[in-house]
Every structure is written in C-alpha cells, then in structure tokens.
Amino acid sequence: MSRPLRIQYPGAWYHLMNRGRRREEIYIDKVDYIGFIELLREASEVFNVCIAAYCLMSNHYHLLMQTPDGNLSRCMRHINGVYTQRFNRRHGHDGPLFRGRYRSILIDQDSYLLELIRYIHRNPFESGLEKTFGQYPWSSHKGYISNAKKLDWLHKEFILSMFSKDKNTGIRLYKEFVLKESSEDITRVLGRIRVPPVLGDDRFMKWVKENFFNKKYDKEVPQSKSLAPSVKDIRSAVCKFYGVDEKEILGYKRGVANEPRKIAIYLARRLSRDSLDEIAKAFNVGTYSSVSSVVNRIGSQLQTDSKLKKSYQQIYSSLTMRQAKT
C-alpha cells in the first residue's frame, strides 16, 4: 500500500477519517462510543491539538482537527493505536481494527472550515440515521448548542466566533447554517475513493506548493504529485526569466535555437511529474519521443555548459525554493 501524503506544520487544519477493516464495526455499543470520545478529549490535552468537530458512525469516524504544534502523525497514531488496544481487550479481539492508514486532508481555514463543520455534523442525518437533524448522540453538534461543561474541551469557541464575536449570536447563526444542506462541492470531494490531500482556494494551493513540494515529493507517495508546479507555472517562470512571450516557447522552427523552450520542457519533465505525452501536448511537440530527446540533450548540456546550468538553477529555485522568501 502506498503511503499517504502528510503535510504537517504548526496551526494546520485537517479533515480526518478512518474506517473499520473490511467496513466492519469499530463501535459495537454505547461504551465504545463514549470511550472513543473520551480518548479524543485525552488526546486534545496530551498532544495540544484542537478538535473542533467529530462524528462517530458505526464503522468509521470523521474528525476536524487543528495542530498548533504540527504533530498530526503522533496524535493520530496514539488515537488509533490506543483505541484498537482498548477495543480488542474489551471485545476479545486481536489484530488490526482499522482498514489501514487514516485519511487526512489539509484544509484551507478561510475557504472550507465552516463547510466541513456542517458536513461532519450533518453526516448522520444525510446518511438516514436520524429523522430530525441534531438528535444523533455521537457527534459534537450538541456541544455547539449546549452549555454542558463535559464538552468544553471542544474547540468550538473559535468556530462560533467565525459566525459572530457575540457568543449567543454565533450559536444562533451556527444553528441556521447547519440546517442547510452540505455544499455539493464538499460532498462530491469527500465522496471520492481517492480524495485530494489538500483542499483550498488557488491562493492556499499555491502557498502549499511553494512551501512543501521540495520537502514532500516522493515516488512512494503518489499524492505528493499534487504539490508539483504545474506546466503553466513552469512556462510562466521561464518566460519571466528570459524575458520572452509564451508564444516563443510554444512554437518550434527547424534550425532555430530556442533555449527557453528546451529549458521549459526539461523543467516540466523534472518538476511537473506529467507524462511525456502530456508534456508533448503542453508544448506542441509532435511525439513523446521528441520530448525525451529534448530532456536527454538538455540534461547532457547541463553537465558541461556552466552558463546554461546557472540559468536552469535560478529558474528551478524560483519554482521550488520560495519558502525562503516567505
């Protein structure tokens, strides 16, 4: 099984989900549900994480979590591991309880946080487990509308403040918000078999790519391809460096040297992780073998041409090393 992409940094928000092995139940009775919620409370204190929402279904769970210390993996390893041990001991089972590694999506706070709160809290209703929204006992929804101190550990004050700085107004607006259906975008994305590792607007996606592509690219982590600069980004960077129009790197004239075009194709192969066929189409190259020829020639030239190598390294840095500038 390929490893999932984990982007961790202080203050990051995540939607987290895990499912029982072979879709088997991970909560058999009331004691299991209560025990898992108590484990979430313990984890929030021990690992200093902010759990803003949860929903426990019979064979899977949803969490919305912020990690002020950037320690998602440690926290989730503890939650899944400790719960498995307690579950197995209590029910006389052994072996793995969950189907494998938990699923995590890095969330753009400004664009999707409230949408995910609604999605998680409406999950039982939209799955047909409750006739009237808000009655399901194993989600954090009631913690948002109740003054019960047992759920004070929930990171709800921050979420409510996104509706209004006045607490009572915030609760009222929250109630109105969650009564509306979950957005089609969120439902569609989270309903996929393969969910994206990052969910956010263009600004957020650009920031993630600039800050984590170099650190996270790994052939054993297929999702890391999503952090790579796009061919469009590469063409733009090459045009800016050489001071040429994009038409110049998309056109080809036999016998006319076109260094910007060749460097762009080489960078696309190195950074975009697109196939040779995809790169051929992006640069109006006849066949994938032509792309391969360009890549091989530029690769050889970089070994002997110091001026070309310097130009290449400057463009490469502009695409992959922007973290130093932020």
Summary of the structure (lengths in Angstrom):
residues: 326
radius of gyration: 24.4
end to end distance: 34.9
largest distance: 77.6
contacts: 958
relative contact order: 0.10
helix: 57%
strand: 10%
